[in-house]
Amino acid sequence: MFLAYTQLAPRTADRVRVEFADLFESDTAGRVALLVACADLLQSASRGDHPELVPALRSLVEWCAPA
């Protein structure tokens, strides 16, 4: 959730990615957890919560989802 919420603060988001790189880059559970967090926030955004996060969250999903 923390990485998802920091998407509008690029320096902070980059720092979180660096600090937790082992989870996001090699750990399947970490990537799945991030995708679940993004899905939860996108669902909340569809109800009007933090709609400004939507484009950044979609980009984060693309970055995180396996190719």
Secondary structure, 3 states (H helix, E strand, C coil): CHHHHHHHCHHHHHHHHHHCHHHHHHCHHHHHHHHHHHHHHHHHHHCCCCHHHHHHHHHHHHHHCCC
